[in-house]
């Protein structure tokens, strides 16, 4: 273990630990890319990552426009429109025209969509509970803080002068 006081990492900066964290993060990002490239993953009944994301957003929002869904899911509106067509064909979502502005369309979950989200959430919660059974609440708190910091760094990469 190499300990260096860089002035920015504080006393006790451990290059070995930070290298291990960087390698773990690279593994996580690679696994995420592979997961997103699969049409089916886990017990999602053939739903893509983005479709599931939209369904989960609709459980929180209850109803959203295509534009609002696209913004919340960080997708472009054209791809969300096509995705909504697919979800509607599977009877997981429904469209409702706005009574004041007929150009506006509201998307909401159907009962089948709500059941799909609940089943997926139960599966993920059980999987996470099994996977992290040996991790303490304090370790999860620290990991959450570290992941949050990594996200902060990733958000600002390339936007500031070094």
N, C-alpha and C positions, 0 to 999 in steps of 0.2 A: 504494500500500500504506500503510495506516495502522497505526502501531505505538503501542500504548498500554500503559503499565505499570499494571495494575489492582490489583496486589497479590494477586489470586487466580489470574490467568493467568500470572503471572511476567513478568519483563522480556522484551520481545520478543513479547508477545501481538500477533498480527497479525489485525486484524478482517477484512481482505480474505480471508485464507486460511480463517479460521473461517467466514465467510459462504459461501465456495465449498464447504467441507466440509458445511455445513448444507444447501446446495442439492443436493449430490451425495447426501446421506443421504435427502432428500425424494424424489429420483428413484429411489433404491434401494427405498424403502418403497412407492412407487407401482408400480414394476415388480413387486415381490413381490405386491402386491394383485392386479394383473392376472394374474400367473402362477397364483395360487391360484384365481382365478375361472374359469380355463379347464379344461375337462374333460380335454383332452389337451394336453400341452406337450412339446416336444422329442421324444425317442424313448422314451416311457414306455409305449407300447402301451395307451393309454387309461386308465392308472392316475392317480388324483388325487394331489395333493401329500400328503394325509394317509394315503392307502393306501401310498404309497412310504415315508413316514416310519415307518409301522408295520412294513413289511417290513424296512427297514434296522435298526430296533430289534431285530427278531427274529434278525437275523444276529449281533448282539452278544450277545443274551440266550439264544439257542437255543430257549428256551421261556418263555412268560410267561402270566400270567392276563390276562383282559380288563381287570381293575382296574389291574394293573401296567402294561399297555400303555397304557391311558388316561392314567395318571399320567405315564409317560415321554413320551408324545406330547402332553401337555397338552390332552387332549380329554375329553369327558364319556363315562362308561362306556356309556351307551345308544347314542351314535353309533358307538362302537368296536364294539359288538356287531353293529350293522347293517353296518358296514364289514367285519367278519370274515365275516359271512354272504356278502357279495359276493366277498371274496377266496377263500373256501372254494368257492364256486360256480365260480370260475375255476381251482380246484385249485392255488392258490398257497400256501395255508395248510391246516393240518389241526387238528382239535380232539381232545383226549384228556381223558377224565374222570379226575379224581384217584381213586386207588384207596382212599384213606382218607376223603375227603370228596366224595361224588358230586355235591354242589352246585358244587364247584370244577371249572373247565374250563381246561386248559392249551392254549395256541396255539403252534404251531411251523410253520416253513416246510416246504413239500414240496420235492422236488428241482426241480420247475418254478419254484417261488417263489425258490429259491436262484439258479437260472439267470437269472431275471428281474432280481434284484438285481445280480448280477454283470455282466450286460449293461448295465444302467442305469449302474452305477458306471464301467464302462469308457468308456461314451459321455461321461459327465460329466467324467471325468479327461482324456480326449482334448480335449474342448471347452475345459476350463480351461487345459490346457497350451498350446493354440493361442492362446487369449485373452491369456494372461499371459506369452507367450514373450519379450516385451521388458522384463519387470519383473525386477529383481534380487531375490535372496534377502533382502537387507537391506531393500529396499522392502516386500516381503511381510511381513517381521518388524515393521516400523514400522506398516504398515496393520493388521496383526493387533492390535497394541497399541492403536491408535486405535479400531478397531471394538470391542474389548473395553471400552474406557473409555466409548464411546457406549452399549453395552449396560448397563454399570453405572449410568450416568445415567438411562437409560430405566427401569430396574428401580426406581429410587428416586424418580422424579418423582411428586409428589403425596403422598409419604409423610413428608416432612420439612418442618419450618418453614423459611422463607427468612429 
